[in-house]
Amino acid sequence: MNEEIKALEENKTWSIGTLPPGKQTIGCRWLYKNKFNSDGSLDKHKACLVAKDYTQQLGVDFADTFSPIAKLTTVRLLLAIATQK
């Protein structure tokens, strides 16, 4: 958990501010996972801090969400175009 908090702080994931009147904070919780090697032995313990997004309302707490994901087909297409040019 300490490593995850340190990484979030180093990446400047959030900034502390004041809440507008009539708003409540959105809680968070820790998710834990065990990562295993290919032989089945324990590699490491992982902890991830996530927001309780089920308490958020579209248009009130957020406007839209965006998560950039590079699909393999897109990467292949870009590489093919690059090699042709």
C-alpha positions in Angstrom: 0.0 0.0 0.0 2.8 2.4 0.8 4.4 1.8 -2.6 1.0 2.5 -4.4 0.5 5.7 -2.4 4.1 6.8 -3.2 3.6 6.1 -6.9 0.3 8.1 -6.9 1.9 11.1 -5.2 5.0 11.0 -7.5 2.7 11.0 -10.6 0.7 13.9 -9.1 -2.5 11.8 -9.6 -4.6 14.2 -7.6 -4.6 17.7 -6.1 -6.2 18.7 -2.9 -8.9 21.3 -3.1 -12.1 22.5 -1.5 -15.5 21.0 -2.2 -18.3 23.1 -3.6 -21.2 23.8 -1.3 -23.6 20.9 -1.1 -21.2 18.3 -2.4 -19.9 15.2 -0.6 -16.6 13.5 -1.1 -16.3 10.3 -3.1 -14.9 7.5 -1.0 -12.2 5.0 -2.0 -11.2 1.5 -1.2 -8.2 -0.8 -1.5 -8.2 -3.8 -3.9 -5.6 -6.5 -3.2 -4.3 -9.1 -5.6 -1.6 -11.8 -5.5 0.6 -12.0 -8.6 2.0 -15.5 -9.4 4.9 -16.8 -11.5 4.3 -19.2 -14.4 5.2 -22.1 -12.1 2.5 -21.1 -9.6 4.7 -19.6 -6.9 3.8 -16.3 -5.4 5.6 -13.4 -7.1 4.3 -10.3 -5.3 1.3 -8.8 -3.5 -0.4 -5.9 -5.3 -2.5 -3.1 -3.8 -4.6 -0.6 -5.8 -6.5 2.4 -4.5 -9.8 2.9 -6.5 -12.6 5.4 -6.2 -16.1 4.2 -5.3 -17.4 5.4 -8.6 -20.9 3.9 -8.1 -21.6 6.9 -5.9 -20.9 9.3 -8.8 -23.6 10.8 -11.0 -23.1 11.6 -14.7 -23.3 15.3 -15.3 -23.1 16.1 -11.5 -19.7 14.6 -10.5 -18.2 14.2 -13.9 -18.8 15.1 -17.5 -17.2 12.3 -19.4 -14.5 9.6 -19.1 -11.6 8.9 -21.4 -9.0 6.1 -21.2 -6.6 5.9 -24.1 -6.0 2.4 -25.1 -3.7 1.3 -28.0 -5.1 -1.8 -29.6 -2.7 -4.1 -31.3 -4.6 -3.8 -34.6 -4.2 0.0 -34.5 -0.4 -0.3 -33.8 0.0 -2.7 -36.7 -1.9 -0.4 -39.0 0.3 2.6 -38.0 3.4 0.5 -38.5 2.2 -0.6 -41.9 1.5 2.9 -43.0 4.9 4.1 -41.6 6.8 1.4 -43.6 4.9 2.3 -46.8 5.9 6.0 -46.4 
